[in-house]
Amino acid sequence: MIDWAISQLRERPELAFFVTITLGYAIGRLRIGSFTLGAVTGVLLAGVLVGQLGITLPGVIKQIFFLLFLFSIGYRTGPQFFQGLKKDGLAQAGLAAIFSCVAVVLTYAAARILGYDVGTAVGLLAGSFTESATIGTGSDTISHLAIDETARTELANNIPVAFAVTYLVGVIVATWFLSQIGPRILGVDLASECRAYEAAMEVAATPTNQINVWRRFDVRTFKVGVDSMVVGRVVADVENMFSGARFFVTRVRRGDKAESPSPDFVLHAEDLIAVAAPHEPLIENADAFGTEIAEPSLVPGVADVVDVIVTNKRLDGQTIRELAELPAAHGVFLRSLSRSGLNIPVAPGTTIRRGDVLTLVGSPEHTEDAIAAIGVPDRVTDATDMVFVGLGILFGAIVGVPAIHIGAMELGLSESVGVLLGGLVFGWLRSARPILGRIPTPTLWLFESLGLTGFIAVVGLSAGTEFVRGIRESGLSLIVAAVVILLATQTITLTVGKHLFRMHPGILLGVVAGAGTATPALAAIQEVAKSPVPTLGFGVSYAVGNVLLALWGTVIVLLLY
């Protein structure tokens, strides 16, 4: 039976690919303490295992998957990458660039001192900083070196060996260092610093992950009493009576006439009114409106919960407080704010950026007004604009193909780097013109995840027979090199961020986590901080780190060859 299965895999290598993917995702779910290996490491190990059977796949398959992955990460991070080039994002982008430059310089030095070849250096850089895209750009550059095919293959096979050894080291060390040692280097109590920042920003403590059982916002109906605080007041005054919370008088019935009141509408005794507000403040201040009654005709039959992409240029750089003062924001509540897929703390002083996604709650008539003023709705759909995807990859590849030949080297952006840049541009276009290039979140996840793991599967299969030998020969030195490079890079960046950029400690740690594409580290930092403040530094730096660390795959080859 086993012999038959092996023969089938050898005769049909496409089946070996899916065996590798299946095993890899299963291995990636395994836990080591509080860490999981992750799909990338799992698929690489599965590819190496299956590759022991001598099964390989054509290199063009690897490249197809990798280009899809590169376009996807560019598309996802494009808005934040270009946001980082603006004045108020330059500090975070600049610190991320410093991080990336220190990383490549130290990796180059380690390769020279320890005598690593080009392939091992690429894997060391990719694994230490958990940036899988570096593997592809480095491999692509190696494939264009003017050396014989055997030498190119050997160098390429050394990349996944070094990556596999150092990737888990990179995840664990970055998470531990930034969450536990980072605050000590900065000399702060991280939780206290973040609480103070939240207080200054007026971040409200609201229930999270309970939206199905806890009403964040509510609409209740009242009969205005003779002695009510609102009698004789205009609606605009009533809505501003309560500091710290947004109240709206959404409907009024006087006699047989029900209407949506204007700001100068004067409330009288015996009026029936509907009041919308956050749940707790509405309960606490219910007596101010009169006697609560059941009057469903004044309450909308449905509430609209809609994600809105910010496209209005005039809103870019405004705070949530300023946004709330717009006439179109009347009757609408902000449930959450996300940037590059990360939830951002919602506070009056939080700055809105073009491309942000605001989750609004309100009656359909009110949310439609808000959508028109803010941008476009990002409503659920399963349709992907494949014309946009195809054009983005093709555009990037065409930009990256031209090259100058200097001796054994081919200098140019390369096809892979071009596609990454194409993804950045097309992702930015999507944020500026959301009617273009719709890629639903699940589809983007599939492109990014399967694109990367498909690429890694082919790499693992190709390197299978050389993998064990490489681990045996270089494993220990690679671990030591990865730890030293990573700790030195993070320490230098934290020091520069503290003394030169003078960043808030929580935001600074988020910037360093983003620059090193260390998402698990961000979660650990937030746990120590007991605050979402570190996410404010993650988005821009993650976008810049993704791009630069991917580019360094090409640079490290050119430096060492």
C-alpha positions, 0 to 999 in steps of 0.5 A: 500500500505504501509503495503504491502511494509513493509511486502515485505521488511520483507519477502525479507530482500535483498530488504531492503538492496538495499532500504537502499543503494538507500536512503543512497546515496540520503541522502548523496548528501544533503548539510549542508552549503558547506558540504555534508553528504556523502554516509557513513553517508547517508547509516547509517542513511538510515539503521537506518530508515529502521531498525526501521521495525525490519529488519536485515540481516545475519552478514556474509553479513556484513563481506563480504562487509567489507573485500572487502572494506578493500582489496580495500583501502589496494590495493589503498594505498599500494604503498604509505604505503611502500614508507613511510617506506623508508628514505625520507618518514619516516618523513611523515610516522612518523608524521602520526604514532604520530597523530594516537597514540595520537588519540587512547590515547586520545580516551581511556582517554575520554572513561575512564573519561566519562564511555563509553563502548567499542562499544561507544569508537570504534564509537567515534574513528571512527567518530572523525577521519572519518575512517570507517574501524575502525568500522569493525575492532572494531566490529570484535574484539568485536564479538570474546570477550568471553561474552554472545551474548546479551552483544556482540550485545549491544556493537556492536550496540553502535558503529554506534550510536557514529559514526553517532554523531561524523562523521559529527563533525569530517569532519567539525571540521577537515576542519575548524581547519586545514584550518583556525586555523592551519596556525595561530598555525604555525604562517605563511601566508600559501599562501605566504609560498606555493608561495615561495615553488612553486618558489623554485620548479619552479612550472609552472602556467599552465591551468587546467581543460581545456585540451579539449579547450586549447592546452597545447602542440603544434607542428608547422611547419616552413621553416628555413630562411637564417637569422634564428637563427637556421641556422648552429646549430645542433638540440641539440643546437636548442632544448636548446636555450630556457630556461624554456621550452622543445623544440623538433625538431621532423622532418626535410625535406630537398629536398625530404627526411624527417627524424627524426633528430639526436642530431648532425643534422645540420639545413640549410636554406630552411629546413622544420622543425616540432617543438614541445613545450608547446603552449605559449613558441612556440608562443613567439619564433616562429620567431626564426625558420623562416617562419611558413608554413602548412606542415602536412606531418611533423606532426604525424597524432595523438598524444598519451596521455597515463598514465604510471606507474613508475616501473623502480627502477632506477627512484625511487627518481629522479626528473622530471628534471633528468627524462627529461634528459633521451634520452627516454624522447625526444619528450615527455611532462609530462601533469600531475603526480598523486600519490595514486589518487591525482594530485601532483604539476609538477615541475623540482624538484618534486621527482618521486616515484615508483608507480606514474602515469605519463600522457605523451603526444607525438607522438606514436613513442616517447611515446613508447620509454618513456614507455619502459624506465619508466614502463608500460602503464596504458591504459583504460580497463574494465577487472579486475583480479578477481583471484588477488583480490580473492587471496589477500583477501584469503591470508590476511584472512589466515594471520589474523585468527591465534589467542591466547586466553587469558581469555575472549580475543582473541589476533591476527591480526583478519581476517579484519586486515589481509585482510587490510594487504593483500591489502597493499601487493598486492597493492604494488605488483601491483605497482612493477609488473603492469602486475599483478592484474589489477583493473580499477579505476571505479572497484576499486571505486565500490569495495571500495564504495559499500564494505563500504556502504554495510557494513554500511547498514547492521550495520545500519539495525542491530542497528536501534531499539537501535539507537534513545535511544543511541543518546538521552542518549549520543549525547551531550557528544559524540559531546564534546568528539569528538571536544576535541579529534580531536582538541587536536590531530591536535594541538599536531601533528602540534606542533611536525611537526613544531618544531621537524620535521621542515616541510614546513607549507603547506606540514605539514598541508597536512600530518595532513589532511592525517593522519586523513584521512580528504580529505575534509580538504585537499581541504580546505587547498589548497583553503586557500594556493591557491596552490597544495603544501599541496598534497605533504604531503597527500599521505604517511600520508593518507596511514599510517593513514588509516592502523593505525586508522583501527588497532586501532579499535582492540586496543581500544577494547583490552585496554578497555575490 
